[in-house]
Structure formats: structure tokens, C-alpha cells
Amino acid sequence: MMYLKELGFDEDIINLICKNIPSLAINQLKENKETVTANINNLKELGVTNYTDAFVKFYNMFLIDTKTFDDIFSKYDREDLVAKLEKNVAIMEYL
């Protein structure tokens, strides 16, 4: 999971993730490093600064196919979506 550090995650957050996510999910996140990395970078490119919060709460969403992940976010107005995610990352659940 240390690849998350390269993506801007604090070590404390990585440790929190490892403690609170089931081991099966951690294995999936490790095995799908490229997909997770691409999806995190997608959020970063959109301008979402609280992408670490999004990952902590919705880590399973970052395992979906990169194109599908991108399609979820691209159907909304970029500025509006970023503003709403910054205000309340929990809206990811409803996208």
C-alpha cells in the first residue's frame, strides 16, 4: 500500500487505511495498483484536493475499471462536481 505515498497520501492515512479495511480489500488494492493509481490521478486531474478522504471512505470505488470511473465523473459539470466533492465527499456514494 506504500504506492499511495507516491500519490500524496500521508503515512498516517495509509496506516489508518490498512487498519480499517478488510484484508481481502487490501489485497485487491495491492493487486490492482495500476487501476487504483489511475483512478486517484483522475480525481487529482479533475481538481479534487480531498481525494485522500474520498479514497478512505470509498476505497472500493477506486477498484472499478478506469474508463468506468472516468465516465462516472465526466457526466457532471467539472467545476460543480469538484465544489460539491470538496464540500462533502460523501456524495461519491450517489454518483
CORCOR-V301915 format. One record per residue. N is the residue number from 1. RES is the residue in one letter. D_CENTER is the distance of its C-alpha to the mean C-alpha in Angstrom with 2 decimals. Layout:
BEGIN
N,RES,D_CENTER  N,RES,D_CENTER
END
This chain:
BEGIN
1,M,13.28  2,M,14.79  3,Y,13.11  4,L,10.25  5,K,13.19  6,E,13.80  7,L,10.49  8,G,11.64  9,F,10.79  10,D,14.04  11,E,15.91  12,D,16.42  13,I,12.78  14,I,12.62  15,N,15.87  16,L,14.79  17,I,12.00  18,C,14.78  19,K,17.24  20,N,15.55  21,I,13.87  22,P,16.58  23,S,17.82  24,L,17.48  25,A,13.70  26,I,13.69  27,N,15.99  28,Q,13.91  29,L,10.93  30,K,13.79  31,E,15.55  32,N,12.82  33,K,11.85  34,E,12.53  35,T,10.42  36,V,7.23  37,T,8.48  38,A,9.42  39,N,6.38  40,I,4.82  41,N,8.50  42,N,8.83  43,L,7.16  44,K,9.24  45,E,12.13  46,L,12.12  47,G,12.77  48,V,10.04  49,T,10.98  50,N,9.26  51,Y,5.67  52,T,6.48  53,D,7.82  54,A,5.21  55,F,3.60  56,V,7.39  57,K,8.44  58,F,6.71  59,Y,5.93  60,N,8.40  61,M,6.98  62,F,5.12  63,L,8.79  64,I,10.46  65,D,12.55  66,T,11.40  67,K,14.22  68,T,13.50  69,F,9.90  70,D,11.71  71,D,14.54  72,I,12.78  73,F,12.04  74,S,15.25  75,K,17.58  76,Y,17.27  77,D,18.88  78,R,16.54  79,E,18.05  80,D,18.28  81,L,14.71  82,V,13.50  83,A,16.25  84,K,15.40  85,L,11.73  86,E,13.22  87,K,15.86  88,N,14.11  89,V,10.39  90,A,11.96  91,I,12.92  92,M,9.79  93,E,11.90  94,Y,14.62  95,L,13.33
END
